[in-house]
């Protein structure tokens, strides 16, 4: 069934979409006033990263992650993020800032990037050793790149009605899983439009690429490298890459949920000679969790992931298999340095419309040849997305960025009839960027750097200081601060409980962990 017909049949039930939930995960480095990555441990005032639901860490002890719970709309979600960021600024040491862009500050070598620590429990050790493995496999510098993840789920009532209309005899759980996987395939297909419209990393500090393999970037000034038409270098070939995985034939397969789970398990059960050379232990100290192509599923970088509703620290792939898909995580969003939160309401409205379009648009299986075209499109847009007359590959033929982008936007505008007038306005306003690349965040960022005669670091650092001053000046939300004070206290109590509950040594724990993790 075609998109327009689906929209018409769903129109009487559009209120069910108001029950959809969304959430954000925003990463960002703690940096010193001198411009390097903070060497100070995760501030105790922020709670314990292992168990805090809203303030945790990613790869590095200095790479913060602010997490909202699932909420019912852009306003509520951004308000939670804003108040959490207020809290963060009020609890950071005076000599630290929160870096407001995806590409990192000055990098003074691999040894200056402290790996995240999660306490003495087996669970905490596993998280730290996994990160040590990432450092040994790919280098720590690449892991300092930050982003925003947008989590989205359709309401159960919507899924029930959607099934009644289009597949009344299908089992609901199967229908939902198939629907989400179709949505994900379309995100993979059409996802180039996200870094084009919202990419905000066209330049990097030279220190990021010091000693790096050959690249296509050119000099902006003495401290900065860039590409004139780049949109999101974070998503390009200097960003996080699964090169070893791809060379070994491990590629996430989105053609069904079982295909996806099995494709990742292959990587998690196949040893890699390159990683065997690192070894699991060196002088009695863990260097990685194992020598497999993937230590755990999260090592496979992807722009989108299916996620279960109830996360399990022990076997999330099995949770997906047993309980099905609960929501979709879109991971291709740059932090916009032009915005104090890195993202705003019109962008959230656009992303919501994009999710609905990707769900309703027909979504066939992705062939090997189509995947090759998708990968090529993603790299072209990341590095040359604003280039005049840029041609992409779609359905085996070349198509201009403008023509394809306009077609996607048109279909998204049809879908906004099921959402709200605010969604319609947001999609329409952002659509102007398709034919006018100068309106994109990547173009505006470069324009401001040139006008101010500032390289990447000086430009971003000035914004970092401005946002810190703005947040500290504005009135705090006492209720939210009290909530986060409570979460900080509770998180440390939970970590102590976890540490006290360990009954086996770490070697035994790790062995049992993978037996359960890879159980069919």
PyMOL commands that set and color helices and strands:
alter all, ss='L'
color gray80, all
select helices_A, chain A and resi 3-19+44-46+74-91+110-112+122-138+141-144+156-166+172-190+192-198+206-209+233-235+243-247+257-269+273-278+297-299+316-323+345-360+368-384+401-418+421-435+437-439+441-452+456-473+478-501+506-517
alter helices_A, ss='H'
color red, helices_A
select strands_A, chain A and resi 21-32+55-57+63-67+96-98+148-153+203-205+218-221+224-226+281-282+285-286+304-307+327-333+391-394+397-400
alter strands_A, ss='S'
color yellow, strands_A
deselect
rebuild
show_as cartoon
